[in-house]
Every structure is written in structure tokens, then in C-alpha cells.
Amino acid sequence: MSIAPENCLRAGLEVLYKASVAARMFGYEGALAGLSAKSSEQLADLMDTVHNIPQLLVRWEECNEDLLVAMLKDYDKKWASSSLAEEYSRVRRGVAG
């Protein structure tokens, strides 16, 4: 097993951070007014999009990075999100946010 290069590791962790914050916000929404079917679907899609990232980061030789970014883009497109794919690419390039 090999760990992802530092820039990819940082990028993956940043995406997980953003996804975790978004999931927490869904939790607050649900606690206040119940979670709508649409929000439930978005939360499930979000977690489906990122749940493999920890394993990919520690088994980098098995990671298809293009596929990873494509999955992030699919989520972003479906949900008009704050762009997980752009965040991954930005951090991977070492550009400050």
C-alpha cells in the first residue's frame, strides 16, 4: 500500500472536510424541521461520493484519480454544489483558498 502524494492527500482531506461540514448542516436542518426527501437524497449522494476517499488515499496505487474527480464533478453538477471537484483541484495544485 502506498499513501497518496502530499498534494493529493491534502486535496482529499479538504474534500472530506467540506463534505463533513455539509453533512453537519443537513443534520441541523433535520433537527429543526425534519429533513426533506430532497435533502435526504442530497446527503446520501454526498456521502456516496466521498465515502471511498479515505481508502483511496492510503491505497493510492489503486486510485483512478480521474474517476475520483469525475465523481466529484457529477455530484457538483447534480446538486449545484460549492464544487467539491474544484476544491480538490485547487488544493491539489497548491493554490491557497
N, CA, C and O atoms as CSV, one atom per row, in Angstrom:
chain,resi,resn,atom,element,x,y,z
A,1,MET,N,N,0.844,-1.190,0.000
A,1,MET,CA,C,0.000,0.000,0.000
A,1,MET,C,C,0.878,1.239,0.000
A,1,MET,O,O,1.926,1.287,0.645
A,2,SER,N,N,0.429,2.223,-0.730
A,2,SER,CA,C,1.141,3.495,-0.739
A,2,SER,C,C,0.158,4.628,-0.463
A,2,SER,O,O,-0.984,4.619,-0.922
A,3,ILE,N,N,0.634,5.585,0.291
A,3,ILE,CA,C,-0.181,6.755,0.614
A,3,ILE,C,C,-0.071,7.754,-0.533
A,3,ILE,O,O,0.964,7.855,-1.191
A,4,ALA,N,N,-1.144,8.483,-0.757
A,4,ALA,CA,C,-1.189,9.486,-1.819
A,4,ALA,C,C,-0.079,10.516,-1.628
A,4,ALA,O,O,0.327,10.790,-0.499
A,5,PRO,N,N,0.409,11.084,-2.720
A,5,PRO,CA,C,1.364,12.196,-2.599
A,5,PRO,C,C,0.739,13.318,-1.756
A,5,PRO,O,O,-0.483,13.456,-1.698
A,6,GLU,N,N,1.578,14.099,-1.120
A,6,GLU,CA,C,1.086,15.093,-0.158
A,6,GLU,C,C,0.020,16.013,-0.735
A,6,GLU,O,O,-0.974,16.285,-0.061
A,7,ASN,N,N,0.192,16.498,-1.956
A,7,ASN,CA,C,-0.796,17.423,-2.512
A,7,ASN,C,C,-2.141,16.728,-2.728
A,7,ASN,O,O,-3.187,17.347,-2.534
A,8,CYS,N,N,-2.133,15.467,-3.122
A,8,CYS,CA,C,-3.378,14.719,-3.308
A,8,CYS,C,C,-4.002,14.372,-1.960
A,8,CYS,O,O,-5.223,14.398,-1.802
A,9,LEU,N,N,-3.150,14.048,-0.996
A,9,LEU,CA,C,-3.633,13.774,0.356
A,9,LEU,C,C,-4.333,14.998,0.929
A,9,LEU,O,O,-5.423,14.890,1.492
A,10,ARG,N,N,-3.713,16.147,0.788
A,10,ARG,CA,C,-4.317,17.392,1.274
A,10,ARG,C,C,-5.639,17.673,0.559
A,10,ARG,O,O,-6.615,18.089,1.183
A,11,ALA,N,N,-5.661,17.443,-0.750
A,11,ALA,CA,C,-6.870,17.693,-1.534
A,11,ALA,C,C,-7.998,16.772,-1.106
A,11,ALA,O,O,-9.133,17.216,-0.934
A,12,GLY,N,N,-7.696,15.495,-0.934
A,12,GLY,CA,C,-8.720,14.547,-0.486
A,12,GLY,C,C,-9.244,14.880,0.896
A,12,GLY,O,O,-10.446,14.791,1.147
A,13,LEU,N,N,-8.347,15.263,1.793
A,13,LEU,CA,C,-8.771,15.628,3.141
A,13,LEU,C,C,-9.611,16.900,3.142
A,13,LEU,O,O,-10.544,17.025,3.935
A,14,GLU,N,N,-9.292,17.834,2.272
A,14,GLU,CA,C,-10.094,19.064,2.175
A,14,GLU,C,C,-11.507,18.742,1.693
A,14,GLU,O,O,-12.478,19.304,2.199
A,15,VAL,N,N,-11.623,17.844,0.721
A,15,VAL,CA,C,-12.944,17.436,0.244
A,15,VAL,C,C,-13.721,16.755,1.367
A,15,VAL,O,O,-14.913,17.010,1.540
A,16,LEU,N,N,-13.055,15.893,2.128
A,16,LEU,CA,C,-13.736,15.247,3.256
A,16,LEU,C,C,-14.173,16.265,4.303
A,16,LEU,O,O,-15.252,16.137,4.883
A,17,TYR,N,N,-13.354,17.258,4.543
A,17,TYR,CA,C,-13.719,18.329,5.481
A,17,TYR,C,C,-14.974,19.055,4.999
A,17,TYR,O,O,-15.922,19.246,5.761
A,18,LYS,N,N,-14.970,19.462,3.718
A,18,LYS,CA,C,-16.133,20.174,3.167
A,18,LYS,C,C,-17.385,19.301,3.221
A,18,LYS,O,O,-18.467,19.784,3.553
A,19,ALA,N,N,-17.238,18.025,2.897
A,19,ALA,CA,C,-18.380,17.108,2.931
A,19,ALA,C,C,-18.888,16.924,4.363
A,19,ALA,O,O,-20.095,16.841,4.587
A,20,SER,N,N,-17.981,16.860,5.317
A,20,SER,CA,C,-18.378,16.702,6.719
A,20,SER,C,C,-19.149,17.917,7.222
A,20,SER,O,O,-20.142,17.775,7.936
A,21,VAL,N,N,-18.696,19.101,6.852
A,21,VAL,CA,C,-19.405,20.323,7.241
A,21,VAL,C,C,-20.793,20.342,6.602
A,21,VAL,O,O,-21.777,20.686,7.258
A,22,ALA,N,N,-20.872,19.973,5.328
A,22,ALA,CA,C,-22.171,19.942,4.652
A,22,ALA,C,C,-23.098,18.925,5.321
A,22,ALA,O,O,-24.283,19.200,5.506
A,23,ALA,N,N,-22.571,17.761,5.682
A,23,ALA,CA,C,-23.385,16.741,6.351
A,23,ALA,C,C,-23.879,17.249,7.704
A,23,ALA,O,O,-25.021,16.999,8.090
A,24,ARG,N,N,-23.020,17.958,8.415
A,24,ARG,CA,C,-23.427,18.534,9.707
A,24,ARG,C,C,-24.572,19.525,9.511
A,24,ARG,O,O,-25.505,19.567,10.314
A,25,MET,N,N,-24.501,20.319,8.447
A,25,MET,CA,C,-25.565,21.279,8.177
A,25,MET,C,C,-26.888,20.568,7.861
A,25,MET,O,O,-27.953,21.031,8.271
A,26,PHE,N,N,-26.825,19.456,7.141
A,26,PHE,CA,C,-28.037,18.668,6.910
A,26,PHE,C,C,-28.611,18.184,8.237
A,26,PHE,O,O,-29.827,18.166,8.423
A,27,GLY,N,N,-27.734,17.795,9.156
A,27,GLY,CA,C,-28.188,17.362,10.473
A,27,GLY,C,C,-28.902,18.471,11.223
A,27,GLY,O,O,-29.943,18.235,11.837
A,28,TYR,N,N,-28.357,19.672,11.180
A,28,TYR,CA,C,-29.023,20.803,11.818
A,28,TYR,C,C,-30.383,21.065,11.181
A,28,TYR,O,O,-31.368,21.314,11.874
A,29,GLU,N,N,-30.423,21.005,9.859
A,29,GLU,CA,C,-31.687,21.196,9.143
A,29,GLU,C,C,-32.716,20.164,9.597
A,29,GLU,O,O,-33.870,20.497,9.867
A,30,GLY,N,N,-32.287,18.924,9.675
A,30,GLY,CA,C,-33.197,17.851,10.083
A,30,GLY,C,C,-33.675,18.015,11.516
A,30,GLY,O,O,-34.828,17.715,11.828
A,31,ALA,N,N,-32.798,18.486,12.384
A,31,ALA,CA,C,-33.172,18.671,13.781
A,31,ALA,C,C,-34.197,19.783,13.948
A,31,ALA,O,O,-35.048,19.723,14.836
A,32,LEU,N,N,-34.116,20.787,13.099
A,32,LEU,CA,C,-35.023,21.927,13.218
A,32,LEU,C,C,-36.396,21.666,12.603
A,32,LEU,O,O,-37.419,22.037,13.177
A,33,ALA,N,N,-36.413,21.034,11.450
A,33,ALA,CA,C,-37.679,20.931,10.726
A,33,ALA,C,C,-37.883,19.574,10.065
A,33,ALA,O,O,-38.786,19.418,9.243
A,34,GLY,N,N,-37.072,18.608,10.406
A,34,GLY,CA,C,-37.128,17.345,9.686
A,34,GLY,C,C,-36.399,17.505,8.361
A,34,GLY,O,O,-36.347,18.601,7.802
A,35,LEU,N,N,-35.856,16.448,7.877
A,35,LEU,CA,C,-35.099,16.514,6.630
A,35,LEU,C,C,-36.018,16.173,5.474
A,35,LEU,O,O,-36.683,15.137,5.485
A,36,SER,N,N,-36.055,17.036,4.485
A,36,SER,CA,C,-36.906,16.805,3.319
A,36,SER,C,C,-36.372,15.622,2.529
A,36,SER,O,O,-35.219,15.221,2.691
A,37,ALA,N,N,-37.211,15.076,1.683
A,37,ALA,CA,C,-36.782,13.972,0.826
A,37,ALA,C,C,-35.626,14.413,-0.066
A,37,ALA,O,O,-34.680,13.654,-0.277
A,38,LYS,N,N,-35.697,15.629,-0.587
A,38,LYS,CA,C,-34.628,16.142,-1.449
A,38,LYS,C,C,-33.316,16.274,-0.685
A,38,LYS,O,O,-32.265,15.881,-1.189
A,39,SER,N,N,-33.368,16.824,0.525
A,39,SER,CA,C,-32.151,16.959,1.334
A,39,SER,C,C,-31.604,15.598,1.739
A,39,SER,O,O,-30.389,15.407,1.790
A,40,SER,N,N,-32.483,14.662,2.025
A,40,SER,CA,C,-32.043,13.303,2.347
A,40,SER,C,C,-31.311,12.688,1.162
A,40,SER,O,O,-30.277,12.041,1.328
A,41,GLU,N,N,-31.853,12.896,-0.034
A,41,GLU,CA,C,-31.213,12.372,-1.242
A,41,GLU,C,C,-29.850,13.029,-1.456
A,41,GLU,O,O,-28.877,12.360,-1.807
A,42,GLN,N,N,-29.790,14.338,-1.243
A,42,GLN,CA,C,-28.515,15.033,-1.428
A,42,GLN,C,C,-27.476,14.550,-0.422
A,42,GLN,O,O,-26.319,14.327,-0.779
A,43,LEU,N,N,-27.886,14.389,0.827
A,43,LEU,CA,C,-26.968,13.896,1.846
A,43,LEU,C,C,-26.455,12.504,1.487
A,43,LEU,O,O,-25.261,12.231,1.607
A,44,ALA,N,N,-27.343,11.635,1.053
A,44,ALA,CA,C,-26.932,10.285,0.649
A,44,ALA,C,C,-25.973,10.349,-0.540
A,44,ALA,O,O,-24.981,9.620,-0.574
A,45,ASP,N,N,-26.260,11.213,-1.512
A,45,ASP,CA,C,-25.375,11.365,-2.667
A,45,ASP,C,C,-24.002,11.895,-2.247
A,45,ASP,O,O,-22.973,11.444,-2.749
A,46,LEU,N,N,-24.001,12.845,-1.334
A,46,LEU,CA,C,-22.750,13.412,-0.854
A,46,LEU,C,C,-21.883,12.337,-0.209
A,46,LEU,O,O,-20.701,12.207,-0.528
A,47,MET,N,N,-22.468,11.580,0.684
A,47,MET,CA,C,-21.702,10.544,1.367
A,47,MET,C,C,-21.287,9.429,0.410
A,47,MET,O,O,-20.206,8.857,0.551
A,48,ASP,N,N,-22.148,9.118,-0.568
A,48,ASP,CA,C,-21.789,8.123,-1.578
A,48,ASP,C,C,-20.594,8.612,-2.399
A,48,ASP,O,O,-19.742,7.818,-2.797
A,49,THR,N,N,-20.538,9.897,-2.646
A,49,THR,CA,C,-19.453,10.472,-3.440
A,49,THR,C,C,-18.119,10.415,-2.711
A,49,THR,O,O,-17.087,10.183,-3.342
A,50,VAL,N,N,-18.115,10.619,-1.408
A,50,VAL,CA,C,-16.842,10.753,-0.681
A,50,VAL,C,C,-16.450,9.550,0.175
A,50,VAL,O,O,-15.341,9.523,0.706
A,51,HIS,N,N,-17.312,8.574,0.321
A,51,HIS,CA,C,-17.029,7.518,1.305
A,51,HIS,C,C,-15.795,6.677,0.991
A,51,HIS,O,O,-15.224,6.079,1.904
A,52,ASN,N,N,-15.373,6.611,-0.252
A,52,ASN,CA,C,-14.191,5.826,-0.608
A,52,ASN,C,C,-12.887,6.616,-0.535
A,52,ASN,O,O,-11.807,6.034,-0.643
A,53,ILE,N,N,-12.971,7.911,-0.356
A,53,ILE,CA,C,-11.758,8.732,-0.369
A,53,ILE,C,C,-10.731,8.287,0.675
A,53,ILE,O,O,-9.550,8.216,0.335
A,54,PRO,N,N,-11.101,7.984,1.917
A,54,PRO,CA,C,-10.061,7.558,2.868
A,54,PRO,C,C,-9.279,6.335,2.385
A,54,PRO,O,O,-8.053,6.303,2.494
A,55,GLN,N,N,-9.971,5.342,1.857
A,55,GLN,CA,C,-9.278,4.150,1.361
A,55,GLN,C,C,-8.416,4.464,0.143
A,55,GLN,O,O,-7.321,3.921,0.000
A,56,LEU,N,N,-8.903,5.337,-0.731
A,56,LEU,CA,C,-8.118,5.696,-1.915
A,56,LEU,C,C,-6.826,6.416,-1.524
A,56,LEU,O,O,-5.786,6.223,-2.154
A,57,LEU,N,N,-6.900,7.239,-0.490
A,57,LEU,CA,C,-5.723,7.998,-0.073
A,57,LEU,C,C,-4.632,7.110,0.514
A,57,LEU,O,O,-3.455,7.465,0.456
A,58,VAL,N,N,-5.000,5.967,1.077
A,58,VAL,CA,C,-3.987,5.073,1.648
A,58,VAL,C,C,-3.690,3.873,0.743
A,58,VAL,O,O,-2.836,3.046,1.064
A,59,ARG,N,N,-4.384,3.784,-0.369
A,59,ARG,CA,C,-4.118,2.745,-1.372
A,59,ARG,C,C,-4.009,3.434,-2.738
A,59,ARG,O,O,-4.684,3.073,-3.701
A,60,TRP,N,N,-3.140,4.428,-2.776
A,60,TRP,CA,C,-3.068,5.328,-3.912
A,60,TRP,C,C,-2.777,4.599,-5.227
A,60,TRP,O,O,-3.233,5.024,-6.288
A,61,GLU,N,N,-2.034,3.529,-5.157
A,61,GLU,CA,C,-1.707,2.796,-6.383
A,61,GLU,C,C,-2.962,2.214,-7.047
A,61,GLU,O,O,-2.939,1.887,-8.234
A,62,GLU,N,N,-4.045,2.085,-6.291
A,62,GLU,CA,C,-5.303,1.574,-6.829
A,62,GLU,C,C,-6.273,2.700,-7.199
A,62,GLU,O,O,-7.353,2.438,-7.728
A,63,CYS,N,N,-5.899,3.925,-6.926
A,63,CYS,CA,C,-6.793,5.054,-7.166
A,63,CYS,C,C,-6.752,5.482,-8.623
A,63,CYS,O,O,-5.684,5.657,-9.209
A,64,ASN,N,N,-7.922,5.645,-9.185
A,64,ASN,CA,C,-8.050,6.260,-10.504
A,64,ASN,C,C,-8.462,7.704,-10.232
A,64,ASN,O,O,-9.643,8.005,-10.053
A,65,GLU,N,N,-7.483,8.579,-10.203
A,65,GLU,CA,C,-7.742,9.967,-9.804
A,65,GLU,C,C,-8.710,10.665,-10.758
A,65,GLU,O,O,-9.520,11.488,-10.332
A,66,ASP,N,N,-8.625,10.339,-12.037
A,66,ASP,CA,C,-9.566,10.931,-12.994
A,66,ASP,C,C,-10.997,10.528,-12.663
A,66,ASP,O,O,-11.912,11.345,-12.762
A,67,LEU,N,N,-11.194,9.277,-12.272
A,67,LEU,CA,C,-12.525,8.809,-11.887
A,67,LEU,C,C,-12.984,9.490,-10.609
A,67,LEU,O,O,-14.150,9.865,-10.491
A,68,LEU,N,N,-12.088,9.654,-9.659
A,68,LEU,CA,C,-12.415,10.351,-8.415
A,68,LEU,C,C,-12.908,11.767,-8.713
A,68,LEU,O,O,-13.947,12.185,-8.202
A,69,VAL,N,N,-12.175,12.492,-9.524
A,69,VAL,CA,C,-12.567,13.862,-9.865
A,69,VAL,C,C,-13.886,13.858,-10.640
A,69,VAL,O,O,-14.725,14.736,-10.438
A,70,ALA,N,N,-14.072,12.887,-11.517
A,70,ALA,CA,C,-15.325,12.791,-12.276
A,70,ALA,C,C,-16.512,12.564,-11.345
A,70,ALA,O,O,-17.587,13.121,-11.566
A,71,MET,N,N,-16.326,11.757,-10.315
A,71,MET,CA,C,-17.409,11.527,-9.347
A,71,MET,C,C,-17.733,12.810,-8.584
A,71,MET,O,O,-18.899,13.115,-8.334
A,72,LEU,N,N,-16.700,13.552,-8.221
A,72,LEU,CA,C,-16.919,14.835,-7.543
A,72,LEU,C,C,-17.663,15.798,-8.467
A,72,LEU,O,O,-18.567,16.511,-8.030
A,73,LYS,N,N,-17.285,15.817,-9.738
A,73,LYS,CA,C,-17.956,16.688,-10.708
A,73,LYS,C,C,-19.414,16.282,-10.895
A,73,LYS,O,O,-20.284,17.143,-11.025
A,74,ASP,N,N,-19.687,14.981,-10.909
A,74,ASP,CA,C,-21.071,14.516,-11.049
A,74,ASP,C,C,-21.930,15.016,-9.899
A,74,ASP,O,O,-23.055,15.472,-10.108
A,75,TYR,N,N,-21.395,14.928,-8.674
A,75,TYR,CA,C,-22.129,15.437,-7.509
A,75,TYR,C,C,-22.356,16.938,-7.657
A,75,TYR,O,O,-23.471,17.428,-7.474
A,76,ASP,N,N,-21.295,17.658,-7.988
A,76,ASP,CA,C,-21.384,19.115,-8.134
A,76,ASP,C,C,-22.442,19.501,-9.161
A,76,ASP,O,O,-23.234,20.415,-8.934
A,77,LYS,N,N,-22.448,18.808,-10.277
A,77,LYS,CA,C,-23.398,19.122,-11.345
A,77,LYS,C,C,-24.831,18.843,-10.906
A,77,LYS,O,O,-25.725,19.659,-11.128
A,78,LYS,N,N,-25.044,17.686,-10.281
A,78,LYS,CA,C,-26.397,17.309,-9.869
A,78,LYS,C,C,-26.952,18.274,-8.829
A,78,LYS,O,O,-28.128,18.636,-8.878
A,79,TRP,N,N,-26.114,18.688,-7.898
A,79,TRP,CA,C,-26.600,19.473,-6.764
A,79,TRP,C,C,-26.181,20.932,-6.801
A,79,TRP,O,O,-26.419,21.658,-5.836
A,80,ALA,N,N,-25.574,21.376,-7.868
A,80,ALA,CA,C,-25.112,22.770,-7.967
A,80,ALA,C,C,-24.390,23.164,-6.682
A,80,ALA,O,O,-24.669,24.195,-6.070
A,81,SER,N,N,-23.449,22.297,-6.298
A,81,SER,CA,C,-22.771,22.479,-5.015
A,81,SER,C,C,-21.677,23.535,-5.107
A,81,SER,O,O,-21.452,24.144,-6.153
A,82,SER,N,N,-21.017,23.727,-3.996
A,82,SER,CA,C,-19.921,24.692,-3.937
A,82,SER,C,C,-18.670,24.136,-4.599
A,82,SER,O,O,-17.586,24.701,-4.454
A,83,SER,N,N,-18.808,23.065,-5.303
A,83,SER,CA,C,-17.795,22.469,-6.156
A,83,SER,C,C,-16.696,21.735,-5.410
A,83,SER,O,O,-15.619,22.271,-5.147
A,84,LEU,N,N,-17.003,20.500,-5.081
A,84,LEU,CA,C,-16.014,19.620,-4.477
A,84,LEU,C,C,-14.874,19.354,-5.452
A,84,LEU,O,O,-13.715,19.281,-5.046
A,85,ALA,N,N,-15.194,19.211,-6.726
A,85,ALA,CA,C,-14.157,18.940,-7.728
A,85,ALA,C,C,-13.194,20.113,-7.853
A,85,ALA,O,O,-11.981,19.915,-7.925
A,86,GLU,N,N,-13.723,21.324,-7.878
A,86,GLU,CA,C,-12.854,22.498,-7.948
A,86,GLU,C,C,-11.982,22.610,-6.707
A,86,GLU,O,O,-10.808,22.970,-6.795
A,87,GLU,N,N,-12.558,22.301,-5.556
A,87,GLU,CA,C,-11.796,22.359,-4.310
A,87,GLU,C,C,-10.663,21.337,-4.341
A,87,GLU,O,O,-9.533,21.650,-3.967
A,88,TYR,N,N,-10.960,20.128,-4.783
A,88,TYR,CA,C,-9.927,19.091,-4.891
A,88,TYR,C,C,-8.808,19.580,-5.806
A,88,TYR,O,O,-7.634,19.511,-5.442
A,89,SER,N,N,-9.160,20.065,-6.974
A,89,SER,CA,C,-8.165,20.515,-7.945
A,89,SER,C,C,-7.351,21.703,-7.433
A,89,SER,O,O,-6.138,21.773,-7.631
A,90,ARG,N,N,-8.038,22.631,-6.774
A,90,ARG,CA,C,-7.350,23.817,-6.238
A,90,ARG,C,C,-6.301,23.412,-5.204
A,90,ARG,O,O,-5.155,23.857,-5.264
A,91,VAL,N,N,-6.703,22.570,-4.263
A,91,VAL,CA,C,-5.771,22.161,-3.210
A,91,VAL,C,C,-4.658,21.287,-3.792
A,91,VAL,O,O,-3.500,21.399,-3.391
A,92,ARG,N,N,-5.011,20.433,-4.723
A,92,ARG,CA,C,-4.007,19.561,-5.357
A,92,ARG,C,C,-2.924,20.397,-6.053
A,92,ARG,O,O,-1.747,20.040,-6.030
A,93,ARG,N,N,-3.330,21.501,-6.665
A,93,ARG,CA,C,-2.372,22.388,-7.334
A,93,ARG,C,C,-1.584,23.255,-6.348
A,93,ARG,O,O,-0.600,23.893,-6.723
A,94,GLY,N,N,-2.021,23.272,-5.092
A,94,GLY,CA,C,-1.339,24.072,-4.090
A,94,GLY,C,C,-1.739,25.522,-4.070
A,94,GLY,O,O,-1.001,26.378,-3.582
A,95,VAL,N,N,-2.932,25.799,-4.612
A,95,VAL,CA,C,-3.420,27.177,-4.650
A,95,VAL,C,C,-4.159,27.468,-3.343
A,95,VAL,O,O,-5.034,26.703,-2.939
A,96,ALA,N,N,-3.815,28.549,-2.699
A,96,ALA,CA,C,-4.457,28.927,-1.429
A,96,ALA,C,C,-5.898,29.307,-1.681
A,96,ALA,O,O,-6.238,29.879,-2.716
A,97,GLY,N,N,-6.755,28.973,-0.698
A,97,GLY,CA,C,-8.186,29.277,-0.833
A,97,GLY,C,C,-8.531,30.445,-0.099
A,97,GLY,O,O,-9.693,30.851,-0.096
